[in-house]
Amino acid sequence: MKLFLLYCSFFLLMALPFSSCNFNKQAVPSLKETFSKKDKNPFGGYVFYNQLQQIFYHNDLHTEKQNFETVWQHISDTASLYISISKNLYLSEAAQKAMLNYVNSGNTLFISSENIDSSLLDSLGCKTNHSVTKAAYPEDMNYTSVSMDKSLYYDTALYTYFYLPFAGYFNKYDTSITNILGTNEKGRANFIEIFYGKGRVFLQCEPRALSNYFLLQHKNYLYLQNLFTFTAKIPEHVYWDDYYNKRNFPVSVNGDKNVFQLLLQYPATAGALWLLLLLLALYILFGGKRRQRIVTTIPPNTNTTVAFTETIGRLYLQKKDNSNIAGKMIMYFHEHIRKQYFLNTSHVNDEFITTLSKKSNVPYQTTAALFKLINRLQDAREISDEQLLFLNRQIDIFYKNNP
């Protein structure tokens, strides 16, 4: 039993970093920031994806469900657009190099993420003030806004909504290769354009500004259109990332990836880890069954028909209902004759008595006397105890004379 509890504790500790269970029934739509193209909840990407289809109506949006190094191995574009929106963007070293080669070849990379991989930012010469996003408490919410840079856009509008403030911004960038395209309400850069090789990288660190909730407020859809003002009107191809937006692992206190994030970042190791946990759960399940205490044998139910019959008989005797008792005795006796000798008891005459005497091997006089007694008791208004006992003895004599 102690070993079983130890395994359960280990399994819970292993599963805890990967799960965020909500045991309370939600009365409001899910506020999970998925940014998925099929998610119509407040922080899904359904509106964003459909707006992209209208902005790039000359192109078909290609959904990519593999990591970027695999995508780059199968294309040779020089003027395409790759769009990735996610809560957190974590990249392997191979994916980071593939993205830089993609941009260096003349393509455009658009990334919107609250926590962009620090290795990619270092390669582009910029940094953000990203920190762990705290839970959405009512006292932290307020009207917050983003806007486009007035030196590059004619648009001077503030795009607002009511939620957690847009606090992320780029606190370091190379001004020789970087343009500031958008700012938060404090005037800090949260949307920049970086020239790299033959292509460009657009970085936006507030993905909630691309969510369904934000874009459906007032005229906030214009903010989305402004984000793609400086991209090609008709790219060679337009790619939609459906891989990295599903890998929103929690961020550790110092902003680095923990051991579990590194393991889950790669499909092979992630599959092996989940398989290990599954096997451990099966071992605990079946191992616990094999070691359970011995179940005591439950005795079978006893036949209470005789006791029940005796109780009912005593009840009739206490009430002195001799006529009822005699009637039931006669009824069961007739039923016995019908089943045992296949005779009709509704017409009792000499022929019936003769036939029954022969089949039962009971003398004719005994059989005739029994049915004469039965007829007399059936016609009687009252039956004494002596008559009832005499009827019982006569029926017993008939049963004992059966072969």
N, C-alpha and C positions, 0 to 999 in steps of 0.2 A: 504493500500500500504506500509506503514511504517513497519507493522508487517511482511509483505511478505519479504521485504528487510532484516529485522532482521533475519528471518529464513534462508534466503540464505547465509547471512554472517556466521551464526553459522554452517551451513552445510559445507561451504568451510573451516572453521577453523578446524572442526573435521576431514575432509578428507585430509587436507594438510599433516599431518605427515605420512600418509600411501602411498602417491602417489608421484611419481617422473616423471612428464610428460615431454616429449621432443617434442616440437612443430616444431622442425626443421627436415626436411627430411634428413635422414642419408645417407651420400654418402659412408660410410665405414661400414663393418660388425659391429654388436653390440659388444661393449666392456664390456657388463655386465658380472660379474663374477658369473655365475650360477653353474658351475662344474657339470652340469647334464649329465648323461650318454648318452642322446639323442642330446645334444647341440653340433653342429659342428662349432659354432662361436669360435673366438680366445680363449675365456676363458670359454669354455664348457669342459665337461669331457669325450667326446666321445672317444678320443684316449686312455686316461687313463683306461677307463673301458674295452676297447677291448684288451689292453695290459695285463690287469689283467687276462683276460680269457686265454691268452697264458701262463702267468706265472703259474697259478694254473689250468692247463689244466686237471688235474685229478678231479677237483671239478666243480660243477655247482654253479654259483654265485646267491645267493638268494637275491632278492631285497626286502628290508624292508621299508614299507610305514607307519609304526606306530612308536610312541615314544618308547624309549628303555625300559622303565619299562614294557610296554606291550610285547615287544619282549622277555624280560628275563622271563616273566611269562609263556611263551609257549615253552621254550627250557630248556634243562638240560645238555648242552654241557660242556666238560672239556678240549677240545683241539681245539677250533674253532677260526676263525679270523673274526673280525668285522671291516669294513673299513668305515670311515666317512670323507668326504672332503667337505668343505663349506667355505663361506666367513666369517661367524660368527657362532659360536657354542654356543647357549644358552640352558641351561638345567634346568629342574625343579629339586627340591630336590630329588624327587622320581627317576628321570632318572639318576641323579648323583650316588645315592646309588646303583641303579641297575647295572651301569657300573662297579663300584668298586667290587660288588659281582661277576659280570661276570669274571673280571680279577682274582680275588682272588680264583676262582674255577679252574684256570689253563688255561683260555682262553687268547687270545691276542687281544688287542684293538689298532687299528691304527687310529689316528686322525690327519688330516691336516686342519688347520684353522688359519686364520689371527688373530682372536680374540676368544680364547678358554675361556669357562666359568671360571671365577675366582674361583668359589667354588670348581670346579674339580681340578684346579691347586693347590689350597691350600691343598686339601686332598692328593695330590701327592708330596707336598713339593717343588713346583717350581712356578716361576712367569715369565711373559714375559714383554717386554717393549711396549706392544701393544698400539697403539694410533690411532686416527681417520685418515683413509687413505684419503689423499687429492686427488683432481681430477687430471686426467692425462693430464698435460700440456706439450707441446713439450719441453720447456726449462728444465723440470725436468727429462726427459728421457735420458738414457745413456745405454751403454753396462754394464750389471751386471751379476754376476755369483754366483753359489753355488758349493760346492764340498763335497766330502766324507772325513771323518777323516782318515788321513794317517796312524795312529797307528793301525787302525782296518781293513782298506781296502788297497788292493794293487793298487786301482784306484787312480791316482794322477791328473786326468783330471779336468779342470774347465768347468762347463756346463753353457754356457752363452746365453743371448738373449738381445734384445734391447727393453727396456721398463722402467718402474719405478724401482728403486733399491730395492733389497731384504734387507730391513732395519730391519725386525723383528728378534728378538733373545730371548733366555732364559737368563735372568740376575740373576736367582737364582735357584738352584737345590741342592738336597742332593747327594753329590758325592759318598756316601757309597752305594747307590742303583741306581745310574744313570750313564749311559755311553753316551758320546758325539759321535754321529755317523756322523753328517754333520755340516758344517759351511757356513756362507755367505762369501762374498769377503773380509770382514774385519776380518775374523777368529773367529767370534762369533757364538756360538752354536745355530743352528736353527732346528736341528733334533736330538732328544735324545731318549734314551731307559730307561725306569724306571721299575724296578722289584717291583711287588706288589703282596703279597701273593704267590700263586702258578703260577701266570701268569705274563705277561709283557704288558706295555703300551708304544706305539711308538707315540711320539708327534712331529709334524712338523708344524712350524708356517708360512710357505710360500706356500699356496695352488696354487699360480700362477705358481710355478715350476712343477705343475702337470697338467697344462692346455694344451689344444690342441696346442696353439701357441708355448709354451716352448718345448714341447716334440717333435715337428716336426722340431726343429732347429738342424741341424748338427747331432750329435750322442747323443742328450740329452735323448733319450729313455733309454740309459744305466743308467742314474740317477734313473729312475723309478725302474729298475731291482735291483739296489743297495739298494733301500729303503727296499726291502723285502728279503734281504740276510739272515737276522737273524730270520725270521719267519719260521714256519714249512713248509716243502716242500709240504706235503699233509695234510692240516688241516682237522679236523673232518667235518667242514662246513666253507664256506666263505660267509659272509653276506655283502651286499652293502647297505649303508644307502641312502634312497631316501626320508627321512623325514626332517632331520635337515638342509639339504642343500637348502630347500625351505623356511627357516625361517631366512632370512638374514635381520634382522631389523637394522635400523641405530643406531649408537652408540652415546651416549650423550657426552658432552664435557668432563666430568670427568670419562668417561668410564663405568659408571653404566647404568643399564637399566632404561628407563623412564617408566611412567605409561602405555603408550600405548603398549610398548614392553611386559610388564608383562601381560597385558590383552590378547594380541594376542598370547602369548606363550602357552596358554591352549586352545584346540579346542572348549570347551564348551563356555568359555567366549568370545573367538574370534567370534564364530557364533552368540552369542547374540548381540555383539557390531555391527557386520555388519548388522544384522537384524534390529537393532534400527536405523541405518543410512538409510537403505532402506525404512523403514516406514516413517522416517522424510522426505525423498525425495518425496515419494508418497503424503504425506500430503501437502508439499509445491506445488507440481504439481497440484493436484486437488483443493486445497484450493485457489490457485492463479486464477484458472479458474472461480471459483464461485464468486470471488470478483472483476472480471474485470469490467471496465466501460461499460455502456449500449451502445450497437452498434446501431447507427442510421439506420432507415429503408430506404432502397434504393427504390425509386419509380420505378414501372415497366416501361419498354420501351413502348412508345406510337406507335400506328399503323400509319406509315407514307406512307401507300400505296396510299391514296387519294391525299396527297400533292405531292407525286412523279408523279402520273398520271397527275395532273394539270400542274406541271412543264414541263413534256414532251409535253403536249398538247400546251402550250404556245410557246414552242420551235418550234413546227411544224408550228404554226400560224405565228410566226415571220419570218420564212423562206418562207411563202406563198406556202408551199408544199401541195396544196389542194388535189392533186391526191393521194398522199401517205395517207393522213388522210382519204379520202373517201374509199380507199382500205382497210384500217384497220377497218373502221366502218362496211363495207360489210362483211369482214372476221369474225368479232365477231358476226354479225347478223346471218350468216350461221351457226356458231358454236352453237349459241343459238337454232336454229331450229333443229340441229342434236341431241343435248342433251335433249331438251324439248319434241320433237315430234317424234324423231327416224326416220327422213326422210333424204334421200340422196339428198344433194343439188348440186351434180355434173350434174344432168339432170333436168333442170327446164322447164316444159311444162305445158299444160293445166291440165293434170291429176295431176301433182305435186301441182299446185296452188289450184285446187279443194280440194285435200286431206288436204293441209295445212289450207285452209279456214275453213273446217269442224272441224279440230282438235283444231284450235286456236280460233274458234268462231269469226273470223274477216270476214267481208263481202268479197265476192269474188271480187267485183270491186276494193275495197281498196287494197286487196292482189295483184291482177293483176297489178294495177297501180304502186305499190311499186317495184315489180320485173321488170316492164318495165323501170322504172327510173334507177334501178340498172344496167340493161343491157346497157342502153344508156350511163351512166357515165363510165362503164367499158370500152366502146369502144371509149370514148372521149379522145382526146390528152391533153386537158386542162380543168380544172374545175374551174368555178368562185366561188366567195364567196357566191353568192346567191344560186347557185346550191348545194353547200355543206350544207348550212343552210336548204335548202328545203329537202335534203336527211335526215338530222338529224331529222326534224319535222315528216317526213313520218315514219321513224323507231319508233320514240316515240309514234306516233298514233297507230302503230301495237302493241307495248308493252302494251299500256293502254287498248286496246280492248281485251287483254288476260283475261281469266276467273280468 
